[in-house]
């Protein structure tokens, strides 16, 4: 295990903990903010892990996750309107 791998794992825990608390215990609109924050943090950390393991082919996972997160946000806001 490299130092960078441990560092990105620590950032994952430190970044996702507030987002998950916000997404699980807040009213509807702050939940959406927590969901977006969790998606952004996890995408950035997946990119960092791709750099750590030196496999550029792994970049497809965070790219797909960002696109699906954006689509999920649009669906969630559509449901909030109703």
ABEGO torsion letter per residue (X at the ends): XBAAAAAAAAAAAAAAAAAAAAAAABBAAAAAAAAAAAAAAAAAAAAAAAAAAGBAAAAAAAAAAAAAAAAAAAAAAAAAAX
